[in-house]
């Protein structure tokens, strides 16, 4: 990780698309880089899954992201 932050299933921030919101690691790219990252990071994948479960009812139909 590029910053001295422990990975967390609770997002630290969602305001920088070049960093993972769960561990703040710099991503290779926006979008696809995040998907690649969560495929490699179990705690970030868990955090994203928890976030997605929390918002899925707020989004009509199935969200493709």
Protein Blocks (a to p, Z undefined) as FASTA:
>chain_A
ZZdcdddfbdfbfcbfkbcfklopacfbghjlmmmmmmmmmklmmmmmmmmmmmmmmpgc
jdfZZ
